[in-house]
């Protein structure tokens, strides 16, 4: 088992099955040593984080949704390159939060993803980031995240 996968398990977490795209796109495109990951949604089996933050979904629930997305995006990375140990850097993360016009806590929600990446990868998990609000997201999810990952 690779060391990053062992680290994920030591946190009491596991990678889910790679999600199937819900529209006309692919989960990942590789260009050189960069992986461009499509937006992931907080859906795993029957578990979904849907609705607007903070009205339907609390900030903590949305943060948990952001963590779910990181794990499903890492499952895509593992499928693409075989081992998460080949990740050399999380380059960028873009997070979108379905929120009311007067909600300004988008960074708090996306911190769920950023903090987990740092827990898993250490300094290689530190990344540039955007955290934005949106009136609505696909399938009524509370959060959507895409990433750029550098690999060997």
C-alpha positions in Angstrom: 0.0 0.0 0.0 1.3 3.4 -0.8 2.1 5.8 2.1 -0.5 8.4 1.1 -3.3 5.8 1.1 -2.0 4.6 4.5 -2.2 8.2 5.7 -5.8 8.5 4.5 -6.7 5.3 6.4 -4.9 6.5 9.5 -7.3 9.5 9.5 -10.2 7.0 9.6 -11.1 7.7 5.9 -11.2 5.7 2.7 -11.3 6.5 -1.0 -14.7 6.0 -2.5 -15.3 4.4 -5.9 -14.5 6.8 -8.7 -17.7 8.7 -9.5 -19.2 8.5 -12.9 -19.5 11.9 -14.7 -23.1 13.2 -14.7 -22.8 15.0 -18.0 -20.6 15.4 -21.1 -17.2 15.6 -19.6 -14.4 13.4 -18.2 -13.2 13.3 -14.6 -9.6 14.1 -15.4 -7.5 15.4 -18.2 -3.7 15.0 -18.1 -1.4 17.6 -19.7 2.3 16.9 -19.1 2.7 16.5 -15.4 -0.6 18.2 -14.5 -3.9 16.6 -13.8 -7.0 18.9 -14.3 -9.8 17.4 -12.3 -13.4 18.2 -13.2 -15.7 19.5 -10.5 -16.6 16.9 -7.9 -19.8 16.8 -6.0 -20.5 15.8 -2.4 -22.3 12.5 -3.3 -21.2 9.1 -2.2 -23.7 6.3 -2.5 -26.8 7.4 -0.6 -25.0 10.2 1.2 -25.5 13.6 -0.4 -25.0 17.2 0.8 -27.7 19.1 -1.0 -29.2 22.5 -0.6 -28.1 26.0 0.1 -25.7 27.1 2.8 -26.5 28.2 5.5 -30.3 27.8 5.0 -30.7 24.1 4.1 -27.1 23.0 5.0 -25.0 24.1 8.0 -21.5 25.4 7.5 -20.2 22.3 9.2 -22.3 20.0 7.0 -21.0 21.8 3.9 -17.4 21.5 5.2 -17.9 17.8 5.5 -19.2 17.8 1.9 -16.0 19.5 0.8 -14.0 16.7 2.5 -16.1 14.1 0.7 -15.2 15.8 -2.6 -11.5 15.7 -1.8 -11.7 12.0 -1.3 -13.6 11.4 -4.5 -11.2 13.6 -6.4 -8.2 11.7 -5.0 -9.9 8.5 -6.1 -9.9 9.9 -9.6 -6.2 10.8 -9.2 -5.4 7.3 -8.1 -7.2 5.8 -11.0 -5.3 8.1 -13.4 -1.7 7.5 -12.1 -1.9 4.3 -10.0 -0.5 5.6 -6.7 -1.1 8.8 -4.7 2.5 8.7 -3.8 3.2 10.0 -7.3 1.5 13.3 -6.4 4.2 16.0 -6.1 1.9 18.9 -5.4 -1.7 20.0 -5.0 -1.4 23.1 -7.2 -4.9 24.7 -7.1 -8.4 24.2 -5.7 -11.5 26.0 -6.8 -14.5 25.7 -4.6 -18.1 26.8 -5.2 -20.7 27.0 -2.5 -24.4 27.2 -3.2 -25.4 30.1 -0.9 -27.8 32.9 -0.2 -26.8 36.3 -1.5 -26.0 37.5 2.1 -23.7 34.6 3.0 -20.0 35.4 3.1 -18.6 32.2 4.8 -17.5 30.5 1.5 -13.8 30.3 2.7 -14.9 28.5 5.9 -16.7 25.8 3.8 -13.9 25.3 1.4 -11.4 25.1 4.3 -12.9 21.6 4.8 -11.2 20.6 1.6 -8.0 22.6 2.0 -7.4 21.4 5.6 -7.9 17.7 4.6 -5.4 18.0 1.7 -2.8 19.4 4.1 -3.5 16.6 6.6 -3.0 14.1 3.9 -0.1 15.5 1.9 1.6 17.9 4.4 3.3 20.8 2.6 2.7 19.2 -0.8 -1.0 19.7 0.0 -0.8 23.5 0.3 -2.3 25.1 -2.7 -3.7 28.3 -4.3 -7.4 28.6 -3.9 -10.7 30.3 -4.9 -13.8 30.1 -2.8 -16.9 31.5 -4.5 -20.6 31.6 -3.8 -23.2 30.5 -6.4 -26.9 30.8 -6.7 -27.2 27.1 -7.6 -25.0 24.1 -8.3 -25.6 20.9 -10.3 -28.0 18.4 -8.8 -28.7 21.0 -6.0 -25.5 20.1 -4.2 -24.1 22.5 -1.6 -20.5 22.4 -2.8 -18.5 21.7 -5.9 -14.7 21.6 -6.1 -12.2 21.2 -9.0 -8.5 20.8 -8.6 -5.2 20.9 -10.4 -2.7 18.3 -9.2 1.0 18.0 -10.2 2.3 14.4 -10.6 5.5 12.6 -11.4 
